[in-house]
């Protein structure tokens, strides 16, 4: 026989889980002004699978940052396509060389934030909660 209270608890948990999963499917998008270029670019949050692809792109952290920003920016992808077509650059990822190391680091961190990787955690030790 099924414990009715347990079923209700799991139903409530399942409803909350489904709501959170649906919220996480929505990708955050934000525009950023890059003063060094006097231009704006758009970045979007990436899914866990996309972030995994980015993190595994190279063993070189600088290249990973460049690829992550490029992957998250339709603006940069379109600009790179234009510049490759005009033979200004040879590869699409070369577009990332327009950013200073400081700007590149900031933008990579913004992609992580838009992807939910920099959010404040809601996980806490149950024993600590009981002491409060």
N, C-alpha and C positions, 0 to 999 in steps of 0.2 A: 504494500500500500504506500502511496506517495504522500509525503508529509506536506500538507497544504500550505503551512507557513513557509516552508523551504521553497516551494514553487512560487509563492508570491514574492519572496525575497529575490529569487533569481529573475522573475519577470521584471521587477523594479530595476534590478541591476542591468538586465538586458536592454530595457528601454533607455536607461541613461547611457549605456555603451553605444547603442545605435545612434542616439542624438550626437554624441561626441564624434563618432566616426563620420557622420554626415558633415559636421562642422569642419573637420580636418580635411575633407575633400576639397573645400573651397580654398583656393590659392589666393593669398594676399598679394596685392600689386601696389607698388609705390613708385613715385617719380623722385629723382634725386638731381640736384643741381651740382655740376662739377665745375667749380670756379676756375680751375686751371685751363679748362676748355671753353668756358662760358657757354656751356650747353647742358641740356637735361637728358638723362637717360631713365628708362623705366626698368625696374627689376621686379621679378615675381618670386614668390616662395616656391621651393621645390619639394616634391614628394620624397619619401624615404628612399625609394628606388632611384630617383634622379640624383639625390645626394650621394648615394652609394656609388653610382656611376662616376660622379665627379671625384669623389675621394679616391677611387681606384684608377683614375685616369693616368696618374703618374706617381712616382715615388718622390718627386720634387714638389715640395709644398708651394712654391711660388707658381709653378705650372698648374697645380691643383686650384689655387686661388683664381688664376686667370681663367681657367676653364669653367669654374663654378660661376663666376660673374658673367662670362660670355653665354653660358647655357641658360642663365636666368634672365637674359636681356634680349628681347626681340629687337630693340633699338640697335644694339651692338651687332647682332647677327645680320641685320639688314645693311648696316653701314659696312661691315666686313665684306658682304657679298658684292656691294657696289665697288668697293676699293679693290677687291680681287679682280672683278670684271674689268676695271680700268687699269689693271696691272700696276697699281700703286703699292700693293702688298702681295706677297706670294701665297700665304695661307691665311685662313680666316682668323685663327687665334692671334696672329700678329697685331690685330686691332687692339689687343690688350696692352700693347707697349705704349699707348698714349697716356696711360695712367702712371702717376708717381707711385712709388712703393707705399706711401702713406695712404693715398687715395684707394689704391688697390686693396689694401688691408681693410680699410673702412667699408668699401663696397662688398667685399667677401663676407664680412661680419653682418652687413645689412641683409644679404641673401640668407644667411643662417638665421637671423632674427625673423625675417619674413616666413621662413620655413618652420618656425616654432622651436628652433634649437636653442634659443637664448631666453625663452620664457622662464618665468619664475616657476620652480617646481611646486607641485601640490602634494607631493609624497612626504609623509612624515612617519616616524616610528610610533606605532600604536601604544607602546608602553609610555612614551613621552606624553602622548595625549591624555592618558589615564591619570598621570601625575598632576596635570594642570587643573 
